[in-house]
């Protein structure tokens, strides 16, 4: 949910928050928000709603001896407000609430559209007028997970997770399913793929764009041309 900018911070949050607490002890979206924001270290009691969240978090913190993050790990600058980590946590709280058995739901989805439907969540109404806890925005906007974010999550988290689980179980069908999902997704749009296109290589699916990104990262960026079949062909042709 943090993408590149806040990816490491979200990983730290995941490490510091036992999933069982989020799943079993937080029965409502509000309780899930309180635990996520509280553990992230960005929850301050500034209005009625955040005061309620802070009170709930203090109870869970004492009950389970939780140690929150300092809050300085999170980056907000140069981000569109819709991508603020606070908004992503609110969306994540709704996602966990709507689909308690999230991993199982992804695992048994038979198409990209089915996965997108699971990810079709909107943060609770409080966030319609907030991007940060306790700081009201002048504009009202529902905080839905957008289509681009869904695609990024599917490509970079969900499909690799399905494939990795297939490896763990030695289940060829699961691995094949993950690859089929990659092929069913459109190519990513980023600077790396645009550069490849400028050189005459066009990705027709997410499977191909992921391969091109891997080539750029593991070969081009490391000047590893002699171990790359494309590099060898260019050099020795």
PAZAPA-4460 file (N, C-alpha, C; in steps of 0.05 Angstrom, whole numbers, plus 32768, in hexadecimal, padded with zeros to 4 digits):
% residues 237
    n_x    n_y    n_z   ca_x   ca_y   ca_z    c_x    c_y    c_z   seq   type   mol
   8010   7FE8   8000   8000   8000   8000   8011   8019   8000     1      X     A
   802A   8017   8008   803B   802F   8009   804A   8034   7FF0     2      X     A
   8048   8021   7FDC   8057   8024   7FC3   8075   8029   7FC9     3      X     A
   8083   8037   7FB8   809F   803A   7FBD   80A5   804E   7FD4     4      X     A
   8096   8063   7FD5   809C   8079   7FE8   8099   806F   8005     5      X     A
   8083   8061   800B   807F   8058   8027   807E   803A   802A     6      X     A
   808A   802C   8017   808B   800F   8018   8099   8004   8030     7      X     A
   80B0   8010   8037   80C0   8006   804E   80B1   800C   8068     8      X     A
   80A3   8023   8069   8094   802A   8082   807D   8017   8086     9      X     A
   806F   8010   8070   8059   7FFD   8072   8063   7FE1   807A    10      X     A
   807B   7FDA   8071   8086   7FC0   8079   808C   7FC0   8097    11      X     A
   8096   7FD7   80A1   809B   7FD9   80BE   8081   7FD7   80CE    12      X     A
   806C   7FE4   80C3   8052   7FE3   80D0   8048   7FC6   80D2    13      X     A
   804B   7FB8   80BB   8043   7F9C   80BA   8052   7F8B   80CF    14      X     A
   806C   7F90   80D1   807C   7F81   80E5   8074   7F87   8102    15      X     A
   806B   7FA0   8106   8065   7FA8   8122   8048   7FA3   812A    16      X     A
   8038   7F99   8117   801B   7F95   811D   8013   7F78   8117    17      X     A
   8011   7F68   812C   8008   7F4C   8127   7FED   7F4B   8119    18      X     A
   7FEC   7F3C   8104   7FD3   7F3C   80F4   7FBC   7F31   8104    19      X     A
   7FC1   7F1F   8116   7FAB   7F14   8127   7F9C   7F2A   8136    20      X     A
   7FAB   7F3E   813F   7F9E   7F54   814D   7F8B   7F63   813B    21      X     A
   7F94   7F69   8123   7F84   7F78   8110   7F6C   7F68   8107    22      X     A
   7F70   7F4E   8105   7F5A   7F3C   80FB   7F46   7F35   8111    23      X     A
   7F4F   7F2E   8129   7F3D   7F23   813D   7F34   7F38   8152    24      X     A
   7F45   7F4C   8157   7F3E   7F5F   816D   7F30   7F78   8162    25      X     A
   7F35   7F7E   8149   7F29   7F96   813D   7F11   7F8E   812D    26      X     A
   7EF9   7F90   8139   7EE1   7F87   812B   7ED5   7F9B   8118    27      X     A
   7EDA   7FB4   811C   7ECE   7FC9   810A   7EE4   7FD6   80FA    28      X     A
   7EDC   7FE5   80E5   7EEF   7FF4   80D5   7EFD   8009   80E7    29      X     A
   7EEE   8015   80F9   7EF9   8029   810A   7F0F   801E   811C    30      X     A
   7F0B   8006   8126   7F1F   7FF9   8137   7F38   7FF3   8127    31      X     A
   7F34   7FEA   810E   7F4B   7FE4   80FD   7F5A   7FFD   80F6    32      X     A
   7F4C   8013   80F1   7F5A   802C   80EC   7F6A   8035   8104    33      X     A
   7F5E   8032   811C   7F6C   803A   8135   7F86   802B   8138    34      X     A
   7F86   8011   8133   7F9E   8001   8137   7FB3   8007   8121    35      X     A
   7FAA   800A   8108   7FBD   800F   80F3   7FCA   802B   80F6    36      X     A
   7FB9   803F   80FA   7FC4   805B   80FE   7FD4   805E   8118    37      X     A
   7FCA   8050   812D   7FD8   8052   8146   7FF3   8045   8145    38      X     A
   7FF5   802D   813A   800E   801F   8138   8021   802E   8125    39      X     A
   8016   803C   8111   8026   804B   80FE   8032   8064   810B    40      X     A
   8027   806C   8123   8032   8084   8130   8028   809E   8125    41      X     A
   8011   809D   8117   8007   80B6   810B   7FEB   80BD   8115    42      X     A
   7FE3   80B1   812B   7FC8   80B6   8136   7FC9   80C9   814D    43      X     A
   7FBD   80E1   8149   7FBB   80F5   815F   7F9E   80FC   8163    44      X     A
   7F96   8100   817C   7F7B   8107   8182   7F77   8125   817D    45      X     A
   7F6B   812B   8166   7F67   8147   815D   7F4A   814E   8159    46      X     A
   7F39   813A   8156   7F1C   813F   8153   7F0D   8128   8160    47      X     A
   7EF3   8128   815F   7EE4   8113   816C   7EEB   80F7   8162    48      X     A
   7EEE   80F5   8147   7EF3   80DB   813B   7F0F   80D0   8143    49      X     A
   7F24   80E1   8140   7F3F   80D8   8147   7F42   80D4   8165    50      X     A
   7F33   80E3   8175   7F34   80DF   8192   7F29   80C3   8198    51      X     A
   7F14   80BB   818B   7F09   80A0   818F   7F1C   808B   8186    52      X     A
   7F29   8090   816E   7F3D   807C   8165   7F54   807A   8178    53      X     A
   7F5D   8090   8182   7F74   8090   8194   7F6E   8081   81AE    54      X     A
   7F55   8084   81B8   7F4D   8076   81D0   7F4C   8058   81CB    55      X     A
   7F42   8050   81B4   7F41   8034   81AD   7F5D   8028   81AA    56      X     A
   7F6F   8038   819E   7F8A   802E   819A   7F99   802B   81B5    57      X     A
   7F95   803E   81C7   7FA2   803C   81E1   7F9A   8022   81EF    58      X     A
   7F81   801B   81EC   7F77   8002   81F9   7F85   7FEA   81EC    59      X     A
   7F87   7FE9   81D2   7F94   7FD2   81C4   7FB2   7FD2   81C9    60      X     A
   7FBE   7FEA   81CA   7FDB   7FEC   81CF   7FE2   7FE0   81EB    61      X     A
   7FD2   7FE7   81FF   7FD7   7FDD   821A   7FD1   7FBF   821C    62      X     A
   7FBB   7FB7   820F   7FB2   7F9B   8210   7FC7   7F88   8204    63      X     A
   7FD3   7F90   81ED   7FE5   7F7E   81DE   8002   7F87   81DF    64      X     A
   8008   7F9B   81F0   8024   7FA5   81F3   8030   7FAD   81D8    65      X     A
   8021   7FBD   81CA   802A   7FC5   81AF   803E   7FDC   81B1    66      X     A
   8051   7FDD   819F   8064   7FF3   819D   8060   8001   8183    67      X     A
   8056   8019   8183   8050   8027   816A   806A   8032   815D    68      X     A
   8068   8037   8143   807E   8045   8135   807F   8062   813E    69      X     A
   8095   806F   8138   8098   808B   8141   8088   809E   8131    70      X     A
   8082   8096   8118   8073   80A7   8106   8084   80B6   80F2    71      X     A
   809E   80B8   80F8   80B0   80C7   80E6   80B7   80B6   80CE    72      X     A
   80B0   809D   80CE   80B7   808B   80B8   80A6   8091   809F    73      X     A
   808F   809F   80A3   807D   80A3   808D   8083   80BC   807D    74      X     A
   8081   80BA   8063   8086   80D0   8051   806C   80DA   8045    75      X     A
   8068   80F4   8047   8050   8101   803C   8057   8115   8026    76      X     A
   806F   8120   8027   8076   8134   8013   8078   8129   7FF7    77      X     A
   8071   8138   7FE4   8072   8131   7FC8   805E   811B   7FC0    78      X     A
   804C   8114   7FD2   8038   8101   7FCD   801D   810F   7FC7    79      X     A
   800E   8104   7FB5   7FF2   810E   7FB2   7FE3   8106   7FCB    80      X     A
   7FD2   8118   7FD6   7FC4   8112   7FEF   7FB6   80F7   7FEF    81      X     A
   7FAC   80EF   7FD7   7F9E   80D5   7FD6   7FB0   80BE   7FDB    82      X     A
   7FCA   80C2   7FD9   7FDE   80AD   7FDE   7FEB   80AF   7FFA    83      X     A
   7FE1   80C1   800A   7FEC   80C4   8025   7FE9   80A9   8034    84      X     A
   7FFD   80A1   8043   7FFB   8087   8052   7FE3   8085   8064    85      X     A
   7FDB   809C   8070   7FC3   809B   8081   7FAA   8093   8072    86      X     A
   7FA7   809C   8059   7F91   8094   8048   7F93   8077   8041    87      X     A
   7FAB   806E   803B   7FAF   8051   8034   7FA9   803F   804B    88      X     A
   7FAF   8048   8063   7FA9   8038   807B   7F8B   8036   807F    89      X     A
   7F7D   804C   807A   7F60   804C   807C   7F53   803A   8068    90      X     A
   7F5E   803A   8050   7F55   8027   803B   7F5B   800A   8042    91      X     A
   7F72   8006   804E   7F7A   7FEB   8056   7F68   7FE1   806C    92      X     A
   7F60   7FF3   807E   7F4D   7FEB   8094   7F33   7FE1   8088    93      X     A
   7F29   7FEF   8073   7F10   7FE7   8066   7F14   7FCD   8057    94      X     A
   7F2B   7FCA   804A   7F30   7FB2   803B   7F30   7F99   804E    95      X     A
   7F3E   7F9B   8064   7F3F   7F85   8078   7F23   7F80   8083    96      X     A
   7F13   7F95   8087   7EF8   7F92   8092   7EE5   7F84   807E    97      X     A
   7EE7   7F8D   8065   7ED5   7F81   8050   7EDD   7F65   8049    98      X     A
   7EF7   7F5F   804A   7F00   7F44   8042   7F12   7F3A   8058    99      X     A
   7F07   7F2F   806E   7F18   7F25   8084   7F2C   7F10   807C   100      X     A
   7F24   7EFE   806A   7F37   7EE9   8060   7F43   7EF2   8046   101      X     A
   7F53   7F07   8048   7F5D   7F15   8030   7F6F   7F03   801E   102      X     A
   7F82   7EF5   802B   7F94   7EE4   801C   7F85   7ECE   800D   103      X     A
   7F72   7EC2   801B   7F62   7EAD   800F   7F51   7EB8   7FF8   104      X     A
   7F47   7ED0   7FFA   7F37   7EDC   7FE5   7F48   7EE0   7FCC   105      X     A
   7F61   7EEB   7FD0   7F73   7EEF   7FB9   7F7A   7ED4   7FAC   106      X     A
   7F7F   7EC0   7FBD   7F88   7EA6   7FB4   7F73   7E99   7FA2   107      X     A
   7F5A   7E9D   7FA8   7F44   7E90   7F99   7F37   7EA2   7F84   108      X     A
   7F43   7EB9   7F7F   7F39   7ECA   7F6A   7F42   7EBF   7F4F   109      X     A
   7F2F   7EBC   7F3C   7F36   7EAF   7F23   7F3B   7EC3   7F0C   110      X     A
   7F3B   7EDD   7F12   7F40   7EF1   7EFD   7F49   7F0B   7F0A   111      X     A
   7F54   7F1C   7EF9   7F5D   7F37   7F02   7F45   7F47   7F0C   112      X     A
   7F2F   7F45   7EFE   7F17   7F53   7F06   7F0D   7F4B   7F22   113      X     A
   7F10   7F31   7F28   7F08   7F28   7F43   7F1A   7F34   7F59   114      X     A
   7F34   7F36   7F53   7F46   7F42   7F66   7F40   7F60   7F69   115      X     A
   7F3B   7F6D   7F53   7F34   7F8A   7F53   7F1B   7F8F   7F64   116      X     A
   7F08   7F7C   7F62   7EF0   7F7F   7F72   7EF5   7F7E   7F90   117      X     A
   7F08   7F6D   7F98   7F10   7F6C   7FB4   7F1C   7F86   7FBD   118      X     A
   7F2C   7F92   7FAB   7F3A   7FAB   7FB1   7F29   7FC3   7FAE   119      X     A
   7F11   7FC0   7FA6   7EFE   7FD6   7FA1   7EF3   7FE0   7FBC   120      X     A
   7F04   7FEE   7FCB   7EFB   7FF7   7FE5   7EFE   8015   7FE7   121      X     A
   7EEE   8020   7FF9   7EEF   803D   7FFF   7EF3   8041   801D   122      X     A
   7F04   8053   8024   7F09   8059   8041   7EEF   8062   804E   123      X     A
   7EED   8060   8068   7ED5   8067   8077   7ECE   8085   8072   124      X     A
   7EB5   808C   8077   7EAC   80A8   8071   7EBD   80BE   807D   125      X     A
   7EC9   80BA   8094   7EDA   80CF   80A0   7EEE   80D9   808D   126      X     A
   7EF9   80C7   807C   7F0E   80CE   806A   7F05   80DD   8051   127      X     A
   7EEB   80E0   804E   7EE0   80F0   8038   7EEA   810D   8039   128      X     A
   7EEE   8116   8052   7EF8   8132   8056   7F12   8133   8064   129      X     A
   7F21   811D   8064   7F3B   811D   8071   7F50   810D   8061   130      X     A
   7F68   8117   8061   7F7F   8108   8056   7F92   8101   806C   131      X     A
   7F90   8110   8082   7FA0   810C   809A   7F8E   810A   80B2   132      X     A
   7F94   80FA   80C6   7F83   80F8   80DD   7F81   8114   80EB   133      X     A
   7F68   811D   80EF   7F64   8136   80FE   7F67   814F   80EE   134      X     A
   7F6D   814D   80D4   7F71   8165   80C4   7F5D   8165   80AD   135      X     A
   7F48   8176   80AF   7F32   8175   809C   7F3B   8183   8082   136      X     A
   7F32   8177   806B   7F38   8182   8051   7F20   8192   8048   137      X     A
   7F25   81A6   8037   7F10   81B8   802D   7EFF   81A9   8018   138      X     A
   7F0B   8195   800B   7EFD   8186   7FF6   7EF3   816C   8001   139      X     A
   7EDB   8163   7FF8   7ED0   814A   7FFF   7ED4   8136   7FE9   140      X     A
   7EE1   811F   7FEF   7EE7   810B   7FDB   7EE9   80F0   7FE8   141      X     A
   7EDB   80DD   7FDD   7EDD   80C2   7FE7   7EF8   80B6   7FE1   142      X     A
   7F04   80A8   7FF4   7F1F   809E   7FF1   7F1E   8080   7FE8   143      X     A
   7F1A   807D   7FCE   7F19   8062   7FC2   7F34   805A   7FB8   144      X     A
   7F3A   8040   7FB8   7F52   8036   7FAC   7F4E   8038   7F8E   145      X     A
   7F5F   8048   7F80   7F5D   804D   7F64   7F66   8035   7F53   146      X     A
   7F5F   8036   7F39   7F65   8021   7F27   7F83   801D   7F24   147      X     A
   7F92   8033   7F23   7FAF   8030   7F1F   7FBC   8023   7F38   148      X     A
   7FB3   802B   7F50   7FBD   801F   7F69   7FB6   8001   7F6A   149      X     A
   7F9E   7FFA   7F61   7F96   7FDE   7F61   7FA9   7FCE   7F4F   150      X     A
   7FAF   7FD9   7F38   7FC1   7FCB   7F25   7FDD   7FC7   7F31   151      X     A
   7FE7   7FDC   7F3E   8001   7FDB   7F4B   8001   7FC5   7F61   152      X     A
   7FEC   7FC4   7F71   7FEA   7FB1   7F87   7FE9   7F94   7F7C   153      X     A
   7FD9   7F91   7F66   7FD6   7F76   7F5B   7FF0   7F6D   7F4F   154      X     A
   7FFE   7F7E   7F41   8017   7F77   7F33   802E   7F72   7F47   155      X     A
   8030   7F84   7F5B   8048   7F83   7F6C   8044   7F74   7F86   156      X     A
   802B   7F6E   7F8E   8027   7F61   7FA7   8016   7F47   7FA5   157      X     A
   7FFF   7F4A   7F99   7FEC   7F33   7F9A   7FF5   7F1C   7F88   158      X     A
   7FFC   7F22   7F6F   8004   7F0C   7F5D   801E   7EFF   7F67   159      X     A
   8032   7F0E   7F6E   804B   7F01   7F79   8045   7EF0   7F92   160      X     A
   8032   7EF9   7FA2   802A   7EEA   7FBA   801E   7ECF   7FB2   161      X     A
   800C   7ED0   7F9E   7FFF   7EB7   7F95   8015   7EA4   7F89   162      X     A
   8027   7EAF   7F7A   803D   7E9F   7F6E   804F   7E93   7F83   163      X     A
   8056   7EA3   7F97   8067   7E9A   7FAD   805A   7E84   7FBD   164      X     A
   803F   7E86   7FC1   8031   7E72   7FCF   8030   7E58   7FBF   165      X     A
   802E   7E5B   7FA4   8030   7E44   7F93   804A   7E35   7F95   166      X     A
   8060   7E45   7F98   807A   7E39   7F9B   807B   7E2A   7FB6   167      X     A
   8071   7E37   7FCB   8071   7E2A   7FE6   8062   7E10   7FE6   168      X     A
   804B   7E0F   7FD8   803B   7DF7   7FD8   8043   7DE4   7FC2   169      X     A
   8056   7DED   7FB1   805D   7DDD   7F99   8045   7DD8   7F88   170      X     A
   8035   7DED   7F85   801C   7DEC   7F76   801F   7DFA   7F5B   171      X     A
   8023   7DEA   7F46   8027   7DF6   7F2C   800F   7E05   7F22   172      X     A
   7FF7   7DFD   7F29   7FDF   7E0B   7F20   7FDE   7E27   7F2B   173      X     A
   7FE6   7E2A   7F45   7FE6   7E45   7F50   7FFB   7E57   7F43   174      X     A
   8012   7E4C   7F3D   8027   7E5C   7F30   801E   7E64   7F14   175      X     A
   8011   7E51   7F06   8007   7E56   7EEB   7FF1   7E6B   7EEC   176      X     A
   7FE0   7E6A   7F00   7FCB   7E7D   7F04   7FD6   7E9A   7F07   177      X     A
   7FEC   7E9C   7F17   7FF8   7EB6   7F1B   8003   7EC1   7F01   178      X     A
   8010   7EB0   7EF1   801B   7EB9   7ED8   8005   7EC1   7EC4   179      X     A
   7FEE   7EB3   7EC5   7FD8   7EBA   7EB4   7FCC   7ED5   7EBC   180      X     A
   7FCC   7EDA   7ED6   7FC2   7EF4   7EDF   7FD4   7F0B   7ED6   181      X     A
   7FEE   7F06   7ED6   8001   7F1A   7ECC   7FFC   7F20   7EAE   182      X     A
   7FF7   7F0B   7E9F   7FF3   7F0E   7E82   7FD9   7F1C   7E7C   183      X     A
   7FC6   7F1A   7E8F   7FAB   7F26   7E8A   7FAB   7F44   7E91   184      X     A
   7FBF   7F4D   7E9E   7FC1   7F69   7EA6   7FCF   7F7A   7E90   185      X     A
   7FC6   7F93   7E8C   7FD4   7FA4   7E79   7FF0   7FAB   7E83   186      X     A
   8001   7FB4   7E71   801C   7FBC   7E78   801B   7FD3   7E8B   187      X     A
   802F   7FD4   7E9D   8032   7FEC   7EAE   803B   8004   7E9E   188      X     A
   8035   801B   7EA9   803E   8034   7E9C   8050   8043   7EAF   189      X     A
   806A   8042   7EA9   807E   8051   7EB9   8095   8058   7EA7   190      X     A
   80A9   8066   7EB2   80BF   8070   7EA3   80CF   8059   7E96   191      X     A
   80D2   8043   7EA4   80E2   802C   7E9A   80D5   8021   7E81   192      X     A
   80BB   801D   7E82   80AC   8012   7E6B   80AC   8025   7E54   193      X     A
   80AA   803F   7E5A   80AB   8053   7E45   80C6   8053   7E37   194      X     A
   80DB   8050   7E46   80F6   804F   7E3A   80F9   8037   7E28   195      X     A
   80EF   8020   7E31   80F0   8008   7E20   80E1   800D   7E06   196      X     A
   80CA   801A   7E08   80BB   801F   7DF0   80C9   8031   7DDD   197      X     A
   80D8   8045   7DE8   80E8   8057   7DD7   80FD   8047   7DC7   198      X     A
   8106   8030   7DD2   811A   801F   7DC5   810D   8009   7DB5   199      X     A
   80F3   800A   7DB1   80E6   7FF7   7DA0   80DB   7FDE   7DAD   200      X     A
   80DB   7FDE   7DC8   80D1   7FC6   7DD6   80B7   7FCE   7DE5   201      X     A
   80A1   7FC3   7DDD   8087   7FCA   7DE8   807C   7FB3   7DF9   202      X     A
   8075   7FB8   7E12   8069   7FA3   7E23   804B   7FA2   7E1E   203      X     A
   8041   7F8A   7E1A   8025   7F86   7E14   8015   7F7D   7E2C   204      X     A
   8022   7F77   7E41   8014   7F6E   7E5A   8026   7F74   7E72   205      X     A
   801A   7F71   7E89   8029   7F75   7EA2   8040   7F61   7EA5   206      X     A
   803C   7F49   7E9A   8051   7F34   7E9B   8069   7F3E   7E8C   207      X     A
   8065   7F4B   7E74   807B   7F54   7E65   8087   7F6D   7E71   208      X     A
   8077   7F80   7E7C   8082   7F98   7E88   8092   7F91   7EA1   209      X     A
   8089   7F7D   7EB0   8099   7F74   7EC7   80B4   7F69   7EBF   210      X     A
   80B4   7F5A   7EA9   80CD   7F4F   7E9F   80E0   7F65   7E96   211      X     A
   80D5   7F79   7E89   80E6   7F8F   7E80   80F1   7F9F   7E97   212      X     A
   80E1   7FA3   7EAC   80EB   7FB1   7EC4   8101   7FA1   7ED1   213      X     A
   80FE   7F87   7ED2   8112   7F75   7EDE   812C   7F77   7ECE   214      X     A
   812A   7F77   7EB3   8142   7F79   7EA3   8150   7F94   7EA8   215      X     A
   8141   7FAA   7EAA   814D   7FC4   7EAF   815A   7FC4   7ECA   216      X     A
   814D   7FB9   7EDE   8157   7FBB   7EFA   816F   7FA9   7EFE   217      X     A
   816E   7F90   7EF4   8183   7F7C   7EFA   819A   7F7C   7EE5   218      X     A
   8195   7F88   7ECE   81AA   7F87   7EBA   81B3   7FA3   7EB2   219      X     A
   81A1   7FB3   7EA7   81A9   7FCE   7E9E   81B5   7FDF   7EB4   220      X     A
   81A6   7FE1   7ECB   81AF   7FF2   7EE1   81C9   7FE9   7EED   221      X     A
   81D0   7FCF   7EEA   81E8   7FC4   7EF6   81FE   7FC0   7EE1   222      X     A
   81F9   7FCB   7EC9   820D   7FC8   7EB3   8214   7FAB   7EAF   223      X     A
   8200   7F9A   7EB1   8205   7F7D   7EB0   81FF   7F73   7E93   224      X     A
   8208   7F82   7E80   8201   7F7D   7E64   820B   7F62   7E59   225      X     A
   8223   7F5A   7E63   822F   7F41   7E58   8220   7F28   7E61   226      X     A
   8210   7F2B   7E76   8200   7F14   7E7F   81E3   7F16   7E76   227      X     A
   81DD   7F2A   7E65   81C2   7F2E   7E5B   81C2   7F26   7E3D   228      X     A
   81AF   7F15   7E36   81AD   7F0C   7E1A   81A9   7F24   7E07   229      X     A
   819A   7F37   7E0F   8195   7F4F   7DFE   81B0   7F5F   7DFC   230      X     A
   81BD   7F62   7E13   81D7   7F71   7E13   81EB   7F63   7E02   231      X     A
   81EC   7F49   7E04   8200   7F39   7DF3   81FA   7F3D   7DD6   232      X     A
   81E1   7F3D   7DCE   81DA   7F40   7DB2   81E2   7F5B   7DA8   233      X     A
   81DE   7F70   7DB8   81E5   7F8B   7DB0   8203   7F8E   7DAD   234      X     A
   8212   7F83   7DC1   822F   7F87   7DC2   823D   7F77   7DAC   235      X     A
   8234   7F5E   7DA8   8243   7F4C   7D96   8237   7F4A   7D7A   236      X     A
   8221   7F58   7D75   8216   7F56   7D5A   8225   7F68   7D47   237      X     A
***
